[in-house]
Amino acid sequence: MLANKGRQAGLSSVAVSRRKSDYDDSGEQVVPTSNLASAIKLIKELQSLLGKKP
């Protein structure tokens, strides 16, 4: 499932695997909960600029 989402986003399987490994190894949240809403808003804005649907 994660690989499919990565492909849909135009990411290579190696990049997805590396990021997942980094996330698993860190033991921390990638985006602190306090920043989640602003991060989601920024992602949607960037997707809009790239012409991708969220």
N, CA, C and O atoms as a MOPAC input file, in Angstrom:
PM7 MOZYME 1SCF
protein

 N      0.82600 1    -1.19100 1     0.00000 1
 C      0.00000 1     0.00000 1     0.00000 1
 C      0.87100 1     1.25500 1     0.00000 1
 O      0.60600 1     2.19300 1    -0.75200 1
 N      1.90000 1     1.27600 1     0.83200 1
 C      2.77400 1     2.43800 1     0.88700 1
 C      3.49600 1     2.62900 1    -0.44400 1
 O      3.66400 1     3.75500 1    -0.91000 1
 N      3.91800 1     1.52700 1    -1.05000 1
 C      4.60300 1     1.61500 1    -2.34100 1
 C      3.67400 1     2.18800 1    -3.40900 1
 O      4.10200 1     2.97900 1    -4.25000 1
 N      2.40700 1     1.78800 1    -3.37300 1
 C      1.43700 1     2.31200 1    -4.34300 1
 C      1.25300 1     3.80900 1    -4.18300 1
 O      1.21500 1     4.54100 1    -5.17200 1
 N      1.14000 1     4.27100 1    -2.94600 1
 C      0.98800 1     5.71100 1    -2.69400 1
 C      2.22200 1     6.45800 1    -3.17900 1
 O      2.11000 1     7.54000 1    -3.75400 1
 N      3.38900 1     5.88800 1    -2.95000 1
 C      4.62000 1     6.50700 1    -3.41300 1
 C      4.65600 1     6.64000 1    -4.92000 1
 O      5.02800 1     7.68900 1    -5.44600 1
 N      4.26900 1     5.57200 1    -5.62700 1
 C      4.23000 1     5.61900 1    -7.08900 1
 C      3.23700 1     6.66900 1    -7.57400 1
 O      3.51200 1     7.39200 1    -8.53200 1
 N      2.08100 1     6.75200 1    -6.91300 1
 C      1.07400 1     7.74500 1    -7.29800 1
 C      1.61500 1     9.15800 1    -7.12800 1
 O      1.24200 1    10.06700 1    -7.86900 1
 N      2.49800 1     9.33800 1    -6.14600 1
 C      3.08700 1    10.65200 1    -5.90100 1
 C      4.33100 1    10.89100 1    -6.74800 1
 O      4.95100 1    11.95100 1    -6.66600 1
 N      4.69500 1     9.89500 1    -7.56900 1
 C      5.85400 1    10.05300 1    -8.43600 1
 C      7.17600 1     9.78100 1    -7.75100 1
 O      8.21700 1    10.24400 1    -8.21600 1
 N      7.15800 1     9.03700 1    -6.65100 1
 C      8.37200 1     8.72500 1    -5.91000 1
 C      8.84300 1     7.32000 1    -6.24600 1
 O      8.03500 1     6.42300 1    -6.48800 1
 N     10.15000 1     7.13800 1    -6.25800 1
 C     10.68200 1     5.80100 1    -6.50700 1
 C     10.50100 1     4.94100 1    -5.26300 1
 O     10.38100 1     5.45400 1    -4.15100 1
 N     10.48300 1     3.63400 1    -5.46400 1
 C     10.32900 1     2.72500 1    -4.32800 1
 C     11.50900 1     2.84800 1    -3.37200 1
 O     11.35100 1     2.66400 1    -2.16500 1
 N     12.68800 1     3.15700 1    -3.90300 1
 C     13.87000 1     3.33300 1    -3.05800 1
 C     13.68700 1     4.54300 1    -2.14000 1
 O     14.01300 1     4.47800 1    -0.95500 1
 N     13.16800 1     5.64400 1    -2.68400 1
 C     12.95300 1     6.84700 1    -1.88000 1
 C     11.93000 1     6.59500 1    -0.78200 1
 O     12.11900 1     7.02100 1     0.35700 1
 N     10.84700 1     5.90300 1    -1.12300 1
 C      9.81300 1     5.60300 1    -0.12900 1
 C     10.38400 1     4.70700 1     0.96100 1
 O     10.15900 1     4.94300 1     2.14800 1
 N     11.11700 1     3.68800 1     0.55800 1
 C     11.70500 1     2.75700 1     1.51500 1
 C     12.68400 1     3.46500 1     2.44500 1
 O     12.70700 1     3.21000 1     3.64900 1
 N     13.48900 1     4.35400 1     1.87800 1
 C     14.47600 1     5.08100 1     2.68200 1
 C     13.78200 1     5.99000 1     3.70200 1
 O     14.18400 1     6.04700 1     4.86400 1
 N     12.74100 1     6.69600 1     3.25900 1
 C     12.02100 1     7.59000 1     4.17700 1
 C     11.32300 1     6.79800 1     5.27700 1
 O     11.31100 1     7.21400 1     6.43600 1
 N     10.74100 1     5.65400 1     4.91400 1
 C     10.07400 1     4.81300 1     5.90500 1
 C     11.08500 1     4.31200 1     6.92100 1
 O     10.81500 1     4.29900 1     8.12200 1
 N     12.24400 1     3.90300 1     6.44100 1
 C     13.29700 1     3.42500 1     7.33300 1
 C     13.75600 1     4.53900 1     8.27200 1
 O     13.93200 1     4.31600 1     9.47000 1
 N     13.94800 1     5.73600 1     7.72300 1
 C     14.33400 1     6.88500 1     8.55200 1
 C     13.28600 1     7.15200 1     9.62200 1
 O     13.62000 1     7.40900 1    10.77900 1
 N     12.02000 1     7.09100 1     9.23100 1
 C     10.92200 1     7.32900 1    10.16900 1
 C     10.90700 1     6.26000 1    11.25600 1
 O     10.79300 1     6.57600 1    12.44100 1
 N     11.02000 1     5.00000 1    10.85500 1
 C     11.00200 1     3.90300 1    11.82300 1
 C     12.17200 1     3.99900 1    12.79700 1
 O     12.02100 1     3.72600 1    13.98800 1
 N     13.33800 1     4.38700 1    12.28500 1
 C     14.53300 1     4.47200 1    13.12100 1
 C     14.49600 1     5.65200 1    14.08200 1
 O     15.09800 1     5.59500 1    15.15500 1
 N     13.79400 1     6.72400 1    13.70800 1
 C     13.81000 1     7.94300 1    14.52500 1
 C     13.00500 1     7.79800 1    15.80800 1
 O     13.36500 1     8.37000 1    16.83700 1
 N     11.91700 1     7.03700 1    15.75100 1
 C     11.07100 1     6.89500 1    16.93200 1
 C     10.31600 1     8.17200 1    17.27300 1
 O      9.70300 1     8.26900 1    18.33600 1
 N     10.35600 1     9.13400 1    16.39000 1
 C      9.68000 1    10.40800 1    16.62100 1
 C      8.69200 1    10.66300 1    15.49700 1
 O      8.75200 1    10.04800 1    14.43200 1
 N      7.78400 1    11.58500 1    15.76500 1
 C      6.86000 1    11.99600 1    14.72100 1
 C      7.62100 1    12.84100 1    13.71100 1
 O      8.48300 1    13.64000 1    14.07600 1
 N      7.29600 1    12.65800 1    12.44700 1
 C      7.95000 1    13.43700 1    11.40200 1
 C      7.52200 1    14.89500 1    11.49000 1
 O      8.34800 1    15.79900 1    11.36300 1
 N      6.23700 1    15.12000 1    11.70600 1
 C      5.69500 1    16.46400 1    11.87000 1
 C      5.08500 1    16.53400 1    13.26400 1
 O      4.14800 1    15.79200 1    13.56200 1
 N      5.59900 1    17.41300 1    14.12400 1
 C      5.00100 1    17.52900 1    15.45100 1
 C      3.50800 1    17.83200 1    15.34600 1
 O      3.07400 1    18.55300 1    14.44800 1
 N      2.73900 1    17.28200 1    16.25700 1
 C      1.28800 1    17.45400 1    16.23400 1
 C      0.90200 1    18.92400 1    16.18000 1
 O     -0.07200 1    19.28500 1    15.52000 1
 N      1.64900 1    19.76800 1    16.86400 1
 C      1.32800 1    21.19600 1    16.88600 1
 C      1.47200 1    21.83900 1    15.50700 1
 O      0.86800 1    22.88100 1    15.25100 1
 N      2.25400 1    21.24300 1    14.62400 1
 C      2.46800 1    21.79600 1    13.28500 1
 C      1.67500 1    21.07300 1    12.21000 1
 O      1.77200 1    21.42400 1    11.03400 1
 N      0.89600 1    20.07600 1    12.58800 1
 C      0.22500 1    19.23100 1    11.60600 1
 C     -0.74300 1    20.00700 1    10.71900 1
 O     -0.72100 1    19.83900 1     9.50000 1
 N     -1.58100 1    20.84400 1    11.29700 1
 C     -2.57300 1    21.58400 1    10.50700 1
 C     -1.89300 1    22.48500 1     9.48000 1
 O     -2.31600 1    22.53500 1     8.32500 1
 N     -0.85000 1    23.19200 1     9.89000 1
 C     -0.16600 1    24.07800 1     8.94300 1
 C      0.59100 1    23.26800 1     7.89000 1
 O      0.70800 1    23.70300 1     6.74400 1
 N      1.10500 1    22.09800 1     8.26500 1
 C      1.79300 1    21.24400 1     7.29500 1
 C      0.81400 1    20.72500 1     6.24400 1
 O      1.13300 1    20.70500 1     5.05600 1
 N     -0.36500 1    20.31000 1     6.67100 1
 C     -1.38600 1    19.82700 1     5.73500 1
 C     -1.80400 1    20.94500 1     4.78800 1
 O     -1.96600 1    20.71500 1     3.58900 1
 N     -1.97700 1    22.14300 1     5.31300 1
 C     -2.36000 1    23.28400 1     4.47700 1
 C     -1.27700 1    23.56600 1     3.43200 1
 O     -1.58400 1    23.80300 1     2.26300 1
 N     -0.02500 1    23.54000 1     3.85200 1
 C      1.08100 1    23.78400 1     2.92900 1
 C      1.15600 1    22.69900 1     1.85900 1
 O      1.38500 1    22.99900 1     0.68800 1
 N      0.96600 1    21.45600 1     2.24900 1
 C      0.98500 1    20.35000 1     1.28500 1
 C     -0.09700 1    20.54500 1     0.23700 1
 O      0.15100 1    20.36200 1    -0.95500 1
 N     -1.29700 1    20.91600 1     0.67200 1
 C     -2.40000 1    21.12700 1    -0.26900 1
 C     -2.09600 1    22.28300 1    -1.21900 1
 O     -2.41200 1    22.20900 1    -2.40600 1
 N     -1.48600 1    23.34500 1    -0.70500 1
 C     -1.12600 1    24.48000 1    -1.55500 1
 C     -0.08800 1    24.06400 1    -2.59700 1
 O     -0.19200 1    24.43100 1    -3.76700 1
 N      0.91000 1    23.29900 1    -2.16400 1
 C      1.95000 1    22.85100 1    -3.08700 1
 C      1.38200 1    21.90100 1    -4.13800 1
 O      1.75000 1    21.97500 1    -5.31000 1
 N      0.49000 1    21.01100 1    -3.71700 1
 C     -0.14600 1    20.10400 1    -4.66800 1
 C     -0.95100 1    20.88800 1    -5.69400 1
 O     -0.96100 1    20.54700 1    -6.87700 1
 N     -1.61800 1    21.92700 1    -5.24200 1
 C     -2.40300 1    22.75900 1    -6.14500 1
 C     -1.49300 1    23.43900 1    -7.17300 1
 O     -1.82500 1    23.50200 1    -8.35700 1
 N     -0.36000 1    23.93900 1    -6.71700 1
 C      0.58400 1    24.58300 1    -7.62500 1
 C      1.15400 1    23.59400 1    -8.63800 1
 O      1.45300 1    23.95800 1    -9.77500 1
 N      1.30100 1    22.34400 1    -8.21500 1
 C      1.82600 1    21.30800 1    -9.10600 1
 C      0.74900 1    20.68800 1    -9.98300 1
 O      1.04000 1    19.89400 1   -10.87700 1
 N     -0.49800 1    21.05900 1    -9.71800 1
 C     -1.60400 1    20.52300 1   -10.49900 1
 C     -2.01300 1    19.12500 1   -10.09400 1
 O     -2.61400 1    18.39500 1   -10.88300 1
 N     -1.68800 1    18.74500 1    -8.85700 1
 C     -2.05500 1    17.41500 1    -8.36700 1
 C     -3.22000 1    17.53300 1    -7.40900 1
 O     -3.33000 1    18.49700 1    -6.65200 1
 N     -4.08800 1    16.53700 1    -7.45500 1
 C     -5.22100 1    16.51300 1    -6.53600 1
 C     -4.77600 1    15.93100 1    -5.20700 1
 O     -4.03600 1    14.94700 1    -5.17700 1
 N     -5.22500 1    16.53300 1    -4.09700 1
 C     -4.86800 1    15.99200 1    -2.77000 1
 C     -5.52800 1    14.66500 1    -2.49600 1
 O     -5.32900 1    14.08500 1    -1.42900 1

